[in-house]
């Protein structure tokens, strides 16, 4: 999938309608996508949620 497809999928799956990620122009595999998704989720848990509490 291309960069735009990855961004659209992240918006839907992570419920981030205004997400504007900066990704490299390349074809992404499902494995690439899952790593990006996990990294975003980890970032949220470690840096955003901790501030909220």
N, C-alpha and C positions, 0 to 999 in steps of 0.2 A: 504494500500500500504506500501511497505517496505521503508527503508531509501533511497536506491538507486533510487527507483521510484520517491520519493519526490524530490530528487536533480535533476533528469533528467527533471521533469516537471517544476521546478523552472527555470532551464536553458532556457527552451523553452518559457515559459510564460513571464518571465521577461527579456528575451533577454540577458542572462548572460552566454555565452558559456563556460567561464572558471571558473564558480562558483564551489567552493569546500567546501560546508557547512559541518559543524561538527554536525551531528545529532545522537541521541541515536538510538541504534538498537532495533526497536520495530515496531509494525504495526501502521500506522498512518491513522486516519479517514479523511474524507473530511474536517471536521471542524478543525482538527489539521493542515491540510495542509493550509487552508485558513488563520489561525492565523499566521503560519510561514511566509506565503507570505505577509500578511499585516505588520508584524513586520519588514521584510526586506525592504518593500516599505517605511514604516515610517522612518526607520533608514536612508535610502537614502535621503529622503526629508529633514530630520532634520539635518543631519550631513554632507552629501556629497554635496547636491545641495546648501546649505547655504555657503559653502566654495567657490564654483564656482562663486557665485554672488558677 
